[in-house]
Amino acid sequence: MPSDAVQTPHNEIWITCPNGFHALLKREITDLTGVVPRDWARGMALDAPLLEAYRLCLWSRLANRIYLPLGQTDEMSMDGLKALVDSIDWDQHVRPSGTLRVDFQGHLPGIDDSRYGGQKVKDFIVDQMRERHGVRPDVDRDAPDISVVVLIGRKRIDLALDLSGDSLHRRGYRRATGPAPLKENLAAALLLATGWPERARAGESFIDPLCGSGTLVIEAAMIAADFAPGLLRPRFGFEGWLGHDRAAWNTLLGEARARRQDGEAAMVPVLGYDADGGVVARANETLERLGLSRQTRCYHKPLAEWSRPTHLALKPGLVVTNPPYGERLGNKPELLSLYLKLGNLAQTELADWTVALLTSDTVLARETGLRAAEKLRFFNGPIETHLYVFPVGDRTAHQPSQQVAQDDALRNRLLKNLKLRQKWLKKENIEAFRLYDADLPEFAIAIDCYGDSLHVQEYAPPKEIPEEKARQRLMHALAVLGDVTGVPAERTVLKQRQRQRGKQQYERKDSAGDVFTIAEHGVNLQINLRDYLDTGVFLDHRPTRLWIQQHAKGKRFLNLFSYTGAATAHALIGGASSTTSVDLSRTYLNWAKDNLRHNGGQVSGHHRFIQADCMTWIEENNETFDLIFMDPPTFSNSARMTDTLDIQRDHPGLIRAAMNSLASDGVLIFSNNFRKFKLDPELLALYDVKDVTQVSIPFDFKRSRPHQCWHFHHKG
């Protein structure tokens, strides 16, 4: 039996939980203990016997930790902390030869690091016991006899025992999972918020069509089977505590095992589905270990192929799912298709089921086309999410007529653009082109087609357009785009265009490794749609690359600011006697080498790739070239450069240096995409200059005028 000495004067029990759980936890505690708890700064508190603390450890599906307070002080100092720890008779809690762990949460004057605070509290405890017994407890971080917690508030220090030990959300059943699994108590909170316990008792069924590692399915099955969430935990924090009442604890365990046996016999079907066969297999292994596989199963099936199961007699009940949120912008096209499919299923196959989904993305939730009756806030780790609950009945959201009109306008423009480009594409023999470039003010995006893939760039919306409104328009644009082109969402890549400074233009944005080649006038160019801001080829320079290809035969070709060497590959195919490609980025130079190899070239003395600051290199160069292509960025301040590059300021010096390296009958092609760029008039006096901008802009870019271009020759 427990010692009376360890009972606090008020027999308090503290229960912590994640943000957003408080109302649910209050109801759960009342149902489990028969005591209505009161609010506490970190969760809930109640006055109850020790047995009820045990019951909460075993049965709470929502709590993180259960604390038994030992004392408190309002003296916010190191001396106050020491006096508080010394006031506890630690012989009542741990043997001199036992083990302990200290969790220190907060800051005190002189204690800014939680590890240091924990070390000091441990020292105070072991010093007391060493003075009394000549021996002291050891520290055990994994399985201590007692876990001591110090909670520092604004005006109070609290000292308590952690009866739970490890966080209660760790049930003990999880081994291997898929990416980003839900925490078990968050999954339970979603189920409790949607009334699953009552539904299960009424014989209703449960489905998660995007179950992932199966956390929602497993938690739903445990609730349906009356399976205590703590029954499989290997250890609780009170089991090595000297005040532990083993008889009371064993009685609770016996009751829980009996309830589990009865619950399993009467449980309703609980089903999960996912496109990842690996995580489905692991979820089923967990269900087998739990003994819940008779009525609970996860199946390998993508959402696109999902239909209401017919192999079981299912009473319509509850669908709860946690679709991916797509925190990265590039995931949105594929996710849009998924959310649209969820909305469609909710209105067809699952029309007589209550449907709930958890997401952090309000726009994607809206794109399901469903009208939510409830929107409940939860935190999935640091991410604020909402649970949208769509009850049975008419749940189709009204789509504003203005949005419908805008969508129709975009659809018509895309169809028109496709029709206009069909003959041109056949004539030009190219596989990559611009389909749309902010033609309509409501849809400020650029859409490029690369074979059977789409590359969508969202221009930053004006400040007066609310972010959510802009994102909603983007989601609608992607939906319309998929309808018009037939390109699936997984082959659509979305990015946001912003001005890039310094090394940002070279930084890797992703690591998907989705690399393929396209053909352009007989030249093979390597494309990477996902990993970088740009794709590896500037489509608006297609005519300039063709001109280089047609005029390169027997020429010594220099490609300054060479990027991925597309122009170099064209010069190679055109019969250049040699090529030299100069760029600051090793990544892009390696890409340029690949482009050369894709076209039958070999990196050698005739085909050189030089990593250097182009401004410095061209000023120091002593070689002569017959054909030079120079397309500098508008601005660059990379750390590897000796100076910043501002194209408006620096272009006269760049052009003079390049002309010093140009043969007497050679051609310098100079281009840039700075819209306000003005060519220095003095250059017109020094060289023969021809503005070729109009002929250098291809048909698919005529309305946007993306760059300016000139040919420079030596006079005479």
N, C-alpha and C positions, 0 to 999 in steps of 0.2 A: 504494500500500500504506500502511497506517496507520503512524504513527510509534511506535516503541517507547516514546517518552517519555510518551505519554498513557496507557499501560497502568498501572493501579494495581498495587501490589505483589502483591495477592492475586487479581487479575483478577476482582474481584467484579462481579456484576450484581444490581441490586435490582429487584423487580417489585412494584408496588402493585396492590391490587384492592379492591372494595367489601367491606363487612362480610358475613360469611357465605360468602364465596367460597373461603376458604383451602384447604380440603380438595380442592375441585375444581381450583383453580389448581395445587396441588402435583402432582396427577395429570397435568394438561395439560402442565406444564413438563417433567415426566419423559418423557412421550410425545414431545414435540417435540424435546428436546435430548439425551435419553439420560442426563441427569444428575438425580439426586434432589436437589431443593432443600432448604434448611433454613428454618425459621421465622425471620422478621424482624419487628420491631415493627410495620411498616406493610404487611407482606405476606410475600413470599418472597425468598430470596437464594440465589445459587449461584455457584460458580467455574467459569468457562467462557470460551472464546475470544470475541472480538468478534462473530464470525460468528453465534454463538448468540443474542446480544442482538438482532442484525438479524432472526434467524428468529422470535424472540418478538414483535418489533414487527410483523412481517408476518402471523404465523399465530395469535397468541394471541387467543382469542375472549373471554377473561375479564379480562385485565389492563387496568388504567387507564394506567399509565405504566411505562416501562423507564428506570432510572437507571444511569449509570456513575459510581461513586464516584471523587472526586478527592482527598479528604482528610478528616480529622476532628480535633477537639480536645475536651478535657474542660474547657477554660478558659471558663466560662460568663459571658462579659463582652464588651463592645464591643471591648476590646483583644484578647481571644482570637479574636473573629470576624475582626478586621482581620489579625491574624497568620496565621490560616488562609488567608484569601483571598490575602494577599501571598506565601504559600509556593508558590503555583501559578504555573508559567511559562505565562502566558496566551498567549504567542506560539505555543505548541504547539496552541492550540485555535481562535483567531480572528485574522483579519488586523487590523492597526491601523485599516484603513478599513472593517472589517466592522460587523456589527450583533449585538446581544445582547438578551436578556431575562432578568430575574431574578425568580424566584418564592421568596418568603420565607415559611416556614411555622413559626409559633410566636412565642414572646416571650423577650426577654432583658432584663436590667436596662438601662433607658434606651431600650428598643425595645418599645413596646406596640402599635404599628401595623405591620402587615405591609408596607404600602406604604413606610413610612419605612425599615423594615429592608431592603427590596429596593433602595431608593435608596442606602443606605449601601454595600451590597455592590457595586452598580454603580459608585459613586464609587471604591471601592478598586481595582476592576479597571481602570477607564479611567485612573486616576492612574498606575498601573504602566506602562501602554502609552504614555501621553503623555510620561512621563519618558524612556522608551526611544526613542520614534520621533517625538515632537513632534506626533503626531496621536492621535486616540482613536476607539474604536468608538462608534457611535450606538445608541440604544435603538430597537428595533422590536418592538412588542407582538404583531404578527400573524405575521410570517414572518422571525424572526431567524436569523442564521447559527448561533448557539448559544443554548440555553436553559439557564441556570444555576439550580440549585435549592439552597436552604439549608433544612435540616430541623433544627429545634430540639427536642431531647428533654429529658428531665429532667436528664441528666448529661453530654450530649454534643451537639456541633454537628457535623452532617455537611454536606459540600459535594459536589455531584455535577452531572453533565451530564444533562439530560433528553433521552434519545435519541428518545423518542416525539414530542416537540413538543406537539401537541394531545393530549387524552386519547384513548386507543386505542378507547374505545367509540364514538367518532365515525368510522364506517367510510368516510363520504364519499358514501353513497347517499341519505341522507335529505334531502329538500327541504321539502315541505309535509307536515304530519301532522295527525291529529285531536287532540282534547284528551287531555292526560296520557298520552303514549306511553311505553311501557316503554323504558328504556335498552337499547341493543343488547347490552351484555355481560350484563345481567340476563336478557334473553331467551335468550341463549346458555347461561347457567348453568342455566336451567330445562331446556333441551333436553339438556345434558350430564348433568344429574342424573337424567334419566329414560331415559338410554341411547339417545338418538336416533341418534348416529353408527353404533352397532352395528346398530340396527334398520334404518337406511337401507341399510347394506351388505347386510343380509339380505333386502332387497326390500320391506320394509314401507312403508306410506303414512303421511302425516301430515295431520291436520285441526285447524284452530282455528275453532270455530263462532262465536267472538266476536272477530274478528281486529282490529277497529279499524283503525289505520293500517298494520297488517300486519307489525309488527316480528317477532313470533314466526314468521310464515309466511316472511318474507324470510330470517331467520337459519336456519330449518330448511332452506330451499332451498339456501342457501349451504353448509351442512354436507353436504347430500345430494349437491351438485355438486362437493365438494372444492374450494370456492372460498375462497381465502385472504381473511380479513376485512379485511386491510390493502391488498389489491391495488388498490382504487380510491381510496385516500387520496391527495389531491393532494400531500402533503408530509409528511415525517418530520423530527424535530428534528435528526437527524444529517447531513442532506444538505448543509448549509452548513458543517459542522464540518471543521476541517483534518485531523483524524484519520480522516476517512471513507474506508473501503475500497470504492471504487466497483465494482471488479471483482467482489468477493465479493457485494456487494449485487445487481448485475446478474445474477449467476449464480442467486441465490435467486429473483429476479423471473422469470427464464426458466423455472425449474422450476415455480413457482407457476402460470404461464400454461399450461404443458403439462398440469399436473394438472387445472386448471379445464376445459380442453377435453375431456379424457378423462372427467372427472366429469359434465359436462353431458350427454354422450352416454348415460350409464348411469343418470342420476338417476331416483328414484322420484317418484310424484305427491305434491305438497304443496298443500293446498287451504285457503282461508280464506273465512269468511262473516261478514257484518255487516249490521245494519239501516241503517247510514248509507251511502248510495250515494256520497256525496262522498269519504269517506276510502277506500272500496273502489276508486274510480277512481284516486286518487292512489297507492294501494298497487300497483295494476296498472301504472301508469306507471313506478314504480320497478323492478318486475320486468322490464318491457320494456327499460329502460336497462341492467339487469344481464345481459340475455340469458338469463333464466331462465324466460320465460313459456311455454316449450313444455310443461313438466310442472308448472308452478306457476301458480295462478290464484286470485284472490279474487272472490267473488260477492256481489251485493247480495241478502241474504235475512235477514229477522228470525229470531231463534231460535225464535219461536212457530211458524214455518212450516217449520222445518228438518227434513229427513229425510236419511237416508244416500244419497249420490249414486249414481246408476246409470249415468251417461254415461261413466264410466271404470272400468276393471278395477282395483279397489283391493284390495291385500292388507291385511287388518286389521293395524293397527299402533298408532300413538300419537296421542292427542288431548291437546293442552296448550292451555289458555286462561287468560286473565287478565280475568275478569269485573269489572265495577265493584265497588268496595268499599262505596260509600255512606258516606263519612266524615261527611256530614251526616245527622242523624236522619230528616229529611223524605224521603230517598230510599228508605228501607227497604221500604215496601210493594211498590213496583215491583220492587225487587231480589229480594225474597222470591220473587215469581213467576218471575223469571229463574233463580234457583238451584234452585227446585223443578223447572223444566223441564230444567235441566242434569242433575239427578239422574235424572229420568225417561228422558232420552235415553241416559244411561250404562247404564241397565238394560234398554233396548229396542234402539234402533237401533245402539248402540255397545257392545252386551254383550260382543262378542269383541275389543274394543279396550282397551288400557290408557288410562285417563283421568286427567289431572292438572289441577288448577286452583290458581291463585295468588290468595290473598285475605288481607286483614288481619282479616276478620270471622269469628271462630270459630263464632259462632252461625249465620250464613248458610251456612257450610261444612257444618255439621251438618244444616241443613235440606234439603240435597240428598238426605238419606236414605241416603247412602253411608257405608260403613265404610272408612276409609283404612288402607292397609298402611304408609305412610310419611307423616311430617309434617316437612318440611325448612324451616328458617328462612332467610329472605332479607330484605334491606332494599331497598325500592323508594324510593330517596331517603331521607327521614327516617322513612318509614312501615315499621314492622315487619310483615312478611307471612309467610305459610306456604304452602308448596307441598304440597298434599294429593294423594297418589298412590293411585289406585284400580286395582289390577291386575285382569286378567281373572279371572272366577270369581264366586262369591257375594260380592257387596260391599254387600248391603243391611244397613244398620245396624238394630240392634234398638231399637224404640221402647218406652220403659218403659210398663208398663200404667197407672201413675198418670197419666202425661201423656195417654194415650189417654182415660182416664176424664174428666180435666179438659177436654179438647177436646170430648168429647161433651156434657158439662154446659153448656159455653159455647154449643155449637151449638143445644142444646135451648132455652136461655134466649133466644137471638136469635130463633129461630123463634117462640117464644111471644110475645115482645115485638112482633114484626112483625104477628102475627095480631091482638093486642089493639089495635094502632094503626090497622088498616085502615079500620074504620068511622069512627073518630074523625077520621082525615085527610080522608075524603070530606066529612064534615059541616063541618069547620073551614075547608076550602078554603085549605090552606097547603102549601108545598112544602119546608119545612125543619123538622126535628124531631129530638129526641133518641131514639135507638134503645136505648141501653144506657148505664148510668152506674155502673160498678163494682158491678154486681149480685152478682157472685161475687168472693170475696176473692182468688182466684188470678189474676184478670184485672182489675187496677186501671186500667181505661181508661174513657174516655167516648167514645161513638160518636154523631156527629150526621150525619144525612142531609141533603144540600142538593141537591135535584133528583136527578140521576144521579151525584152525587159523594158521597164519604164523607170526613168530617173526624174523625180519631182523635186523641185527646189522652191521652197516657200520664201518669198521676200518678206522682210520684217514689216508688219502692218503699221499704218500711221498711229501715232500716240492716241488719237481721239477714238480709235476703234478698241473696245474692250477686248482683253486677251481671250476671254472665253468665247466671245462672238467670232473673233478671227479664227479660232481653232474649230468652231462649229462649221464655219464656211469651208475650212480646209477638209474636214471630214466629209462634207457633202461633195466637195470637188473630187475627192478620191473615189467615192462611191460612183459618181457619174462617169469618171474616167474608166473605171473597171467595166462598167456597162458598155461604154462605147467601144473600147479597144478589145475587150475580151481577155486582157492580160490579168492573170490571177494576182491576188494581193501579195503572195509570197515573192512575186517577181517585180514588185513595185518598191522602189527605194525612195524614202522621203528625207530631205535635208532642209536646213534653214540657212539662207544666204545672209552673211554678215561680212562687214569689211574685215579682212584678215591683216594682221600686223606681224611683221617680223617672222619668227619661225612658226607662227600659227598656220601659215599657208602650207607648211610641210608636215604638220602634226598628224599622226594617225588618229582617226575618229572612231574606228571600230576595228575588229579583227576577224571579220566574217570570212575573208579569203575567197570571196566569190569573184573569180577572175576568168575572163573569157576573151576571145578576139572578135573583132569586126573587120569587114572588108571595106576599103575606101579607095576607089579608083585602082583596084588591083594591089593595094597595100594592106597588109594585115597589121592591125593595131590592138595592143592588149588593153583591156578595159577592166577597171575595178570600181564597181558602182557604190560599194558600201564603206570601204575602209578609210577613204580620204574625202575632203570637202569636194574636190574635183574628181573627175572620172578617169583621167589619163589622156584625154584629147579635148581640145577646144573646138567644138563643132563649127563655130563661126569662122574659123580660119581654114575651112575646107578648100575654098578656091585658091588661097595663097599656097597651100601645100601642093595642090595640083599644078599651079604655075611653076613651083620649084621643081616638081617631078618632070615637067615638060622642058625645062631649061637647064637641067643639071648635067646633062651628058658631057663627060670629059672635064667637068669643073671641080675645082677645089672648094668644098662647101663648109662654111662655118655657121653653127647654130648656137648663138649666144642666148643665155637664159633658156636653155634647151628644154626644160621641163622633162617630159617622158620621151623626148626624141622622135615625136611623130614626123616632124619636118625632115629629120635626118633619115628616117626610113623611106620617105618619099624621094629624097635625093639619091639614096642607094638604088631604089628601083628605077629611077630616071637615068642611072649610069654615071653618077659622080665618080671622079677619079679618086677622091678622098673626102672624108667627112671628119669634122672636129666638133664635138658637142661639149659645151661648157655650162655648168650649173653649180650652184652652191650646195644642193642637196644630194647626198649620197644615195638616198632612197630613190629619187627620181632618175639619177644617172644609171642605177642598176635596172630600173624599169626601161630606160632608153636602150640599154644593152639587150634586154629581152626583145624589144621591138625590132632591133637590128637582126637578131637571130631568127625571129619569126619570119623574116623576109629574105633569108638565105645569106645574110651577112655574117662576118666573123670579126670580133673585137681584135684589132691588130694595129700595126703602124699606119695602115691606110684608113682605119676607122677608130679614132681616139675619143675617149671620154675623160674629161678633166673636171675634177671637183675644185672649184675656185670661186672667189668673188669676181663676177664678170666685169665690174667696173675697173678693178685693179688689173685683172688679167689682160683686158683689151688695151689698156694704157701701156702695159709693159711688153705686149706682143711684138715680135719682129717678123712674123711670117706674113705671107701674102695669100689672099683668097680671092676667088673669082665670083663667088656668090655668098652673101652673108644675110642671114635672117636674124633679126633682133626684135623680140616681143617682150619687153621688160614689164615687171609689175608696176602698178601705180606708186606703191610705197613699200619699202622693206627696211627693217632695222634689226635683222638677225644678228645675234651675238658673234657669229663667225665673220661678219663683214667688217671691213676697216672703217666704214662710214655708213650712214644711212643713205637710202636711195629715195629720192623724190623725183618722179619722172618729169614733172613740169620744170623743176629747177635744174635737173642734171642732164636732160636730154641733149643740150648742145655739146657738152663735153663727151658724152657717150658716142654721139654720132661722129664727131671729129675723130675720136680715137678709132672708131670702126672704119671710117673712110681712109685713115692712114694705113689700115691693113688690107684695103681693097685694091685689087689690080686695076690698072688704068682703064680697062674696058669692062670692069666688073659692075655688079649691081648690089646695092645694099637695100634690103627690104626692112623698113622700120615700121612697127605697129605698136599701138597700145590701146587699152580700153578705158582710159580716163576720159569721161564724157566732156569735161571742161578743158581738155588739152588744147593748147595753142602752140603751133610750131614757131620756133624762133625765126623771125624774118631774116636775120643775118645768115642763116643756113641757106636761104634761097639765093643769096648773092655768092656764096662760096661754091655751091654745087648745082648741077641740073637736078631739079626735084619735080617729080610727077605725083600728084595726088591720085591714088588708085583705089580710094576707099570704096567708091560705088561698085566697082567690078570685083572687089575683094570680099564683099558681103554676099553670102549665098541667099537663094530664094527664101529659105525658111527663116531668115533673120532680117528680112528687108524692113519690117515695121519697127524694129528696135534699134537699129544702127549700133551694134555692140562695140565697134572699134573704129579706129581711123588707121589708114595705111598709106605709105609713100614709097616710091622707088627713088633712090639716090644714085646718081652717076657723077663721075668726075667731069668737069667742064672740058669740052674739046675732045 
